[in-house]
Amino acid sequence: MTFASVRHRWAGFLGTFVALLLGVAVISGSLTLWAAAQPRVPDHLAAADAVVASPAFQPAGGGFPVYRPWSPDEVDTLVRRLSATPGVLSAVPVRTFYAQRLAGGAPVGDPAEAVHGGQSWSSAGLGGYELRGGHPPVASGEVVVPAAAGVPVGAALPVLTAAGPATWTVTGVSDGPGLYVDDATAAGLADGVRVIGVRLAPGTSAAALDAGGLGTVLTGAARSAVEWERDTRTRWIGAQLIIATVLVGGFVAVFVVSSTCAFAVTSRRRELGLLRAVGATPGQVRRLLLTEIVVVALLAGVPGALLGAFTAPLLAGPFVAVGLEPAGFTVGVSWWALGGSVLAGLVVGAAGVWLSARRAGRLSPLDALRDAAVQRRPMTRTRWAAGGLAALAGGGLALLLPGATAQDKPTIVLLSAMALLVAAALLAPVLVVPLVRLLPAGRGATGVLVRGAASVAARRLASVAAPVLAAVGFAVLLVGTFRTASEAVNIEDAAAIPATAVAAGSSAVPGLSEAAVRAQRGASTLPTVVYLPSGEPVSAVGGDASFSAPAVLGFQAGQRVALRFADGTVHTLTVSAVAPASSVLELPRDLVRRHDPNALTPVVHLSGPFVPSPGATEMTARAYVEREASSENDLVDLFLAVLLGISVGYTALAVANTVLMATHARRQELITLHRTGATTGQTVRVVVVESLLAVVLGVALGLAVAVPALFEARAGLQEEIGAPVTLVMPWATLAAVAGGCALLAACASTLPFLRRRMLSVGARTMAG
């Protein structure tokens, strides 16, 4: 009976099938990406049998561990200790530094890769890299380059380091990716050592390695713990998007299945009532609906899981390109992801149909067999209660606005608007009818019929308008709020810069070299990280101050504090002042430069004309602020695009599915209209116009909530920063969401009429 029901009621299950197929595909693809996105051993340590990591500080509130550098004496002690262990072939400190090739005086290559582009030649073997020609660097000014660079042995190689431009002589070519210099040069350009790579003789166990309490010995897959911090953060960002995609995809799939099943139960009242009348128990009715969804979920789950699993590898390149995964990210097939996604599809389907099945089981046979073209009760008590509570919550939050602080107003506005959007979606059946009655009927028969049908079928109209309302409202609200807030932040940050023009690193470099900074007239700070005696890292800058500490650290003026610098050396300094409003330590610039030779300056606030330097560019303060914020804004835009894309896509699917089911359910009504003289074209036009009317009402209600909220949020931001802020209205987002819903609704309205027997008397109905 279940299989026959699914086969003969294909139109009613089509939307559920597509929703589950896409939902399982999203979950399968996301799980496959997540399985491939786990930390891996860095390429430059791939040939090391073991690595020793420096002591790590784990933040109390969670987060990434921070490895503090060893002091030079600790490095020497560890290297001697490890080298003396039987079976150890070499123990090599890993020293890396910023080094980037120059071509025509301009930096080339990926600036993120250039941060660790320079390495000591002794560490090349830890990655399994070998010399392909020439000889290793043995003196200052010599370098081994990658074979892929195409630079011959003996050529002069212009480079840019944190110190400034330099010209090195190529002495060799290797199969490694970096620029390798002699160990002494690397020690002078790099900051502190945090990792020592160990290579063992064949048959030697790493169990004998002992760091003597100065570090942790890592072997096998555990070596992935010392991958570059930027790679760890990049993987974390990608993981957040993957997790959010799974959660949103699963949630909206449940929503679509639930709304579809609710509409289907309403359309099948006569059939279900007949089953109850002939003796079916409420439990049997519930099991029938649950079994139908299980069959559909299995039919959709298997191809959906395969679709997601085989689509995921195609996303590896784009994930790397947009900064969600580090370079070298690859994706393979994960069998547990396939099985897990199919199981998730079953859970999503069961969750979506559960409430509808319970309601169907409570149907009274006589009540269900009553037939009425006019819906008697478009709103259930539960819907009234939920909608009323959401409206009260939104209104209550709005009442808090007059007494709220400028900082709290945007948040309160956002929460209030979201609650009101939920309320409007739940109360849509009672909101759409008055709006329809306000519309003129027009002179044509189509307008009269559409207006009349919409007035007596509020639930059908609201079932299309509600998801459109939610999609338009949330999309406009979230995107508009974020972009308006970004505009306010840019205005505030630009106003805080004391100069109208700045010198900053171009997009081709990670920052300004010391030589570029010294060439300019202006003020700048040199960022670094220092470590407290507890091992906690603290952001610091080198500037004009002697030693100023932020009040949050609890230091007192005159207090002596031991600080470990980026090169691992420890100095005890006297606090000269405490800055209540500061968040960073302020140190003398020459002290920071002496202990962090690899530090780069982000910007110089110009007080004189700009002097061209390799990697430096001149721009306005506003342009600099916008550029610095662009990477974060682009990332947030990507998150919004993915999450809203999934949500809006499912919303459009729900709209199309509801329209398709409603059109099939109205078949007898449409046949009657056709028999009374309406042509097929006129009948189709009535259905399409009614569907588009529902979409228009949904868009209007969504904008009625979202747009005033955007103006209130803009007012709060203006009050907070004390400057005018331009409201950024996301017109493109609005057009895409509204247009997509309208297009799918129109297509779904016409789809049933492609069957020649749609308006034929005596043709089989959906019930079979």
MOPESUL-V317109 format. One record per backbone hydrogen bond with DSSP energy under -0.5 kcal/mol. CO is the residue of the C=O (numbers start at 1). NH is the residue of the N-H. E is the energy in kcal/mol with one decimal. If there is no record, write none. Layout:
# MOPESUL-V317109
co/nh/e
CO/NH/E
CO/NH/E
This chain:
# MOPESUL-V317109
co/nh/e
1/5/-2.4
2/6/-2.4
3/7/-2.4
4/8/-2.5
5/9/-1.6
7/10/-0.6
9/13/-1.2
10/14/-1.1
11/15/-0.6
13/17/-2.9
14/18/-2.6
15/19/-2.8
16/20/-2.7
17/21/-2.7
18/22/-2.8
19/23/-2.5
20/24/-2.9
21/25/-2.2
22/26/-2.6
23/27/-2.4
24/28/-3.2
25/29/-2.8
26/30/-2.4
27/31/-2.7
28/32/-2.3
29/33/-2.3
30/34/-2.6
31/35/-2.4
32/36/-1.5
33/37/-1.0
34/37/-0.5
35/38/-0.6
42/45/-1.9
43/46/-1.4
45/48/-1.3
49/220/-0.6
50/198/-3.0
51/53/-0.6
51/218/-3.3
52/196/-1.9
53/216/-2.4
55/68/-2.1
56/58/-0.5
57/59/-0.6
57/66/-2.4
59/62/-1.6
65/67/-0.5
66/57/-2.9
66/68/-0.6
71/75/-2.3
72/76/-2.2
73/77/-2.4
74/78/-2.5
75/79/-2.6
76/80/-2.3
77/81/-2.4
78/82/-3.0
79/83/-2.5
80/84/-1.5
82/85/-1.4
85/88/-1.9
87/89/-0.6
87/201/-3.1
90/199/-2.2
92/197/-2.6
93/95/-0.8
94/96/-0.5
95/120/-1.2
96/191/-0.6
97/118/-2.8
98/162/-0.6
100/160/-2.4
101/108/-2.0
103/106/-1.3
106/103/-2.9
109/111/-0.5
110/114/-1.9
111/115/-0.8
112/115/-0.5
113/116/-1.1
114/99/-1.9
114/117/-1.7
117/179/-2.9
118/97/-2.1
119/181/-2.4
120/123/-1.3
121/124/-1.6
123/126/-1.0
123/127/-0.6
124/127/-1.3
124/129/-1.9
125/128/-1.2
126/47/-2.3
126/48/-0.8
130/175/-1.7
133/173/-2.5
139/142/-1.5
141/169/-3.3
143/171/-2.6
143/172/-1.0
144/180/-2.5
145/174/-2.4
146/149/-1.4
147/150/-1.4
150/152/-0.5
152/155/-1.7
155/170/-2.8
156/158/-0.6
157/168/-2.6
158/102/-2.4
159/166/-2.5
160/100/-1.8
162/514/-3.0
163/515/-0.8
164/161/-1.9
166/159/-3.1
168/157/-3.8
169/143/-2.1
169/171/-0.5
170/154/-3.2
171/135/-3.0
172/145/-2.1
173/132/-3.9
173/133/-1.3
174/147/-2.3
178/180/-0.6
179/119/-2.4
180/144/-2.4
181/121/-2.7
182/186/-2.3
183/187/-2.4
184/188/-1.4
185/189/-1.3
186/190/-2.5
193/70/-2.5
194/54/-2.2
195/94/-2.7
196/52/-2.6
197/92/-2.9
198/49/-1.3
198/50/-1.7
199/89/-2.7
199/90/-1.5
201/204/-2.1
205/208/-0.9
206/209/-1.6
211/214/-1.7
214/55/-0.6
216/53/-2.9
218/51/-2.5
219/222/-1.5
220/223/-1.6
221/224/-2.0
222/225/-1.9
223/226/-1.6
224/227/-1.6
228/232/-2.0
229/233/-2.5
230/234/-2.2
231/235/-2.6
232/236/-2.1
233/237/-2.4
234/238/-2.3
235/239/-2.6
236/240/-2.1
237/241/-1.8
238/242/-2.3
239/243/-2.9
240/244/-2.6
241/245/-2.4
242/246/-2.3
243/247/-2.5
244/248/-2.9
245/249/-2.8
246/250/-2.7
247/251/-2.6
248/252/-2.9
249/253/-1.7
250/254/-2.1
251/255/-2.3
252/256/-2.6
253/257/-2.7
254/258/-2.8
255/259/-2.8
256/260/-2.6
257/261/-2.7
258/262/-2.5
259/263/-2.2
260/264/-2.4
261/265/-2.7
262/266/-1.8
263/267/-2.1
264/268/-1.6
266/269/-1.0
268/272/-3.0
269/273/-2.6
270/274/-2.2
271/275/-2.0
272/276/-2.1
273/277/-2.3
274/278/-1.9
275/280/-2.7
276/279/-1.2
281/285/-2.0
282/286/-2.4
283/287/-2.6
284/288/-2.1
285/289/-2.0
286/290/-2.5
287/291/-2.8
288/292/-2.2
289/293/-1.9
290/294/-2.1
291/295/-2.3
292/296/-2.4
293/297/-3.1
294/298/-2.3
295/299/-2.4
296/300/-2.2
297/301/-2.8
298/302/-1.6
299/303/-0.6
300/304/-1.8
301/305/-2.9
302/306/-2.1
303/307/-2.6
304/308/-2.4
305/309/-2.4
306/310/-2.2
307/311/-1.1
308/312/-1.9
309/313/-0.6
311/314/-1.2
311/315/-0.5
312/315/-1.9
313/316/-1.1
314/318/-0.5
315/319/-2.4
316/320/-1.9
317/321/-2.5
318/322/-2.1
319/324/-2.9
319/325/-1.1
320/323/-1.1
324/238/-0.5
326/329/-1.2
333/335/-0.6
334/338/-1.5
335/339/-2.3
336/340/-2.6
337/341/-2.0
338/342/-1.8
339/343/-2.2
340/344/-2.3
341/345/-2.0
342/346/-1.7
343/347/-2.1
344/348/-2.9
345/349/-2.5
346/350/-2.5
347/351/-2.7
348/352/-2.2
349/353/-1.8
350/354/-1.2
351/355/-0.5
353/357/-2.8
354/358/-2.2
355/359/-2.3
356/360/-2.5
357/361/-2.1
358/362/-0.9
359/362/-0.6
360/363/-1.4
364/368/-2.9
365/369/-1.4
366/370/-0.6
367/370/-0.8
373/375/-0.6
380/384/-2.4
381/385/-2.5
382/386/-2.7
383/387/-2.7
384/388/-2.6
385/389/-2.5
386/390/-2.3
387/391/-2.3
388/392/-2.5
389/393/-2.5
390/394/-2.5
391/395/-2.8
392/396/-2.8
393/397/-2.2
394/398/-1.9
395/399/-1.7
396/400/-0.6
397/400/-1.0
398/401/-1.2
400/403/-0.6
400/404/-0.5
401/404/-1.4
405/409/-1.6
406/410/-0.6
408/412/-2.4
409/413/-2.8
410/414/-2.1
411/415/-2.5
412/416/-2.7
413/417/-2.6
414/418/-2.2
415/419/-2.2
416/420/-2.3
417/421/-2.2
418/422/-2.0
419/423/-2.3
420/424/-2.7
421/425/-2.3
422/426/-2.3
423/427/-2.6
425/428/-0.7
427/430/-1.3
427/431/-1.0
428/431/-0.8
428/432/-2.5
429/433/-0.6
431/435/-1.2
432/436/-2.6
433/437/-2.3
434/438/-1.0
435/439/-0.6
436/439/-1.2
444/448/-1.5
445/449/-2.7
446/450/-2.7
447/451/-2.5
448/452/-2.4
449/453/-2.9
450/454/-2.5
451/455/-1.6
452/456/-1.2
453/457/-0.7
456/375/-1.5
457/461/-2.2
458/462/-3.1
459/463/-2.2
460/464/-0.7
461/464/-0.8
461/465/-2.4
462/466/-3.0
464/468/-1.1
465/469/-2.9
466/470/-2.5
467/471/-2.5
468/472/-2.9
469/473/-2.7
470/474/-2.6
471/475/-2.2
472/476/-2.6
473/477/-2.4
474/478/-2.8
475/479/-2.1
476/480/-2.0
477/481/-2.3
478/482/-2.4
479/483/-2.4
480/484/-2.2
481/485/-2.5
482/486/-2.4
483/487/-1.9
484/488/-2.0
485/489/-2.4
486/490/-2.4
487/491/-2.0
488/492/-2.4
489/493/-2.9
490/494/-2.4
491/495/-1.8
492/496/-1.1
493/497/-0.6
494/497/-1.0
496/498/-0.5
500/621/-1.6
501/606/-1.3
502/504/-0.5
502/619/-2.1
503/604/-2.7
504/617/-2.5
506/509/-1.7
512/601/-2.2
513/517/-1.9
514/518/-2.4
515/519/-1.2
517/520/-1.4
520/522/-0.6
521/607/-2.9
521/608/-1.0
523/605/-3.0
525/527/-0.6
526/542/-2.3
528/540/-2.3
530/538/-3.0
531/564/-2.5
532/535/-2.5
536/532/-2.5
538/530/-2.4
539/585/-2.3
540/528/-2.7
541/543/-0.6
541/587/-2.9
542/526/-1.9
543/589/-2.1
546/588/-0.9
547/576/-2.6
547/577/-1.3
548/586/-3.0
549/579/-2.6
550/553/-1.6
550/555/-0.5
551/554/-1.8
556/559/-2.2
559/575/-2.9
561/563/-0.6
561/573/-2.9
563/565/-0.6
563/571/-2.6
564/531/-2.3
565/568/-2.1
566/192/-2.4
569/565/-2.9
571/563/-3.1
571/573/-0.6
573/561/-3.1
573/575/-0.5
575/558/-3.5
577/549/-2.3
578/580/-0.7
579/551/-1.6
579/582/-0.8
585/541/-2.4
585/587/-0.5
586/548/-2.3
587/543/-3.2
588/592/-1.9
589/593/-2.8
590/594/-1.9
591/595/-1.5
592/596/-1.2
595/567/-0.7
596/599/-1.7
601/512/-3.3
602/505/-1.0
604/503/-2.5
604/606/-0.9
605/523/-1.7
610/612/-0.6
613/616/-2.2
615/506/-2.7
617/504/-2.5
619/502/-2.9
620/624/-2.2
621/625/-2.2
622/626/-2.5
623/627/-2.2
624/628/-2.5
625/629/-1.9
626/630/-1.0
627/631/-0.7
629/633/-2.9
630/634/-3.2
631/635/-1.8
632/636/-2.4
633/637/-2.9
634/638/-2.2
635/639/-2.4
636/640/-3.0
637/641/-2.8
638/642/-2.6
639/643/-2.8
640/644/-2.9
641/645/-2.0
642/646/-2.4
643/647/-2.5
644/648/-3.5
645/649/-2.3
646/650/-2.4
647/651/-2.2
648/652/-2.9
649/653/-2.0
650/654/-2.8
651/655/-2.6
652/656/-2.8
653/657/-2.8
654/658/-2.6
655/659/-2.6
656/660/-2.5
657/661/-2.7
658/662/-2.8
659/663/-2.4
660/664/-2.0
661/665/-2.7
662/666/-1.5
664/667/-1.6
666/670/-2.6
667/671/-2.5
668/672/-2.3
669/673/-2.0
670/674/-2.4
671/675/-2.6
672/676/-1.5
673/678/-1.7
674/677/-1.3
679/683/-2.4
680/684/-2.6
681/685/-2.4
682/686/-2.1
683/687/-1.8
684/688/-2.7
685/689/-2.7
686/690/-2.1
687/691/-2.1
688/692/-2.7
689/693/-2.4
690/694/-1.9
691/695/-1.9
692/696/-2.7
693/697/-2.5
694/698/-2.2
695/699/-2.6
696/700/-2.6
697/701/-2.6
698/702/-2.3
699/703/-2.5
700/704/-2.1
701/705/-1.1
702/706/-2.6
703/707/-2.2
705/709/-1.1
706/710/-2.1
707/711/-2.0
708/712/-2.1
709/713/-2.5
710/714/-2.5
711/715/-2.0
712/716/-2.1
713/717/-2.2
714/718/-2.4
715/719/-2.1
716/720/-2.0
717/721/-2.4
718/722/-1.8
718/723/-0.8
727/729/-0.8
728/730/-0.6
729/731/-2.2
730/734/-2.4
731/735/-2.8
732/736/-2.4
733/737/-2.5
734/738/-2.7
735/739/-2.4
736/740/-2.1
737/741/-2.3
738/742/-2.4
739/743/-2.6
740/744/-2.3
741/745/-2.4
742/746/-2.4
743/747/-2.4
744/748/-2.9
745/749/-1.8
746/750/-1.5
747/751/-1.6
748/752/-0.7
750/753/-0.9
751/754/-1.8
752/755/-1.3
754/756/-0.5
755/758/-1.7
757/760/-1.5
760/763/-1.3
765/768/-1.4
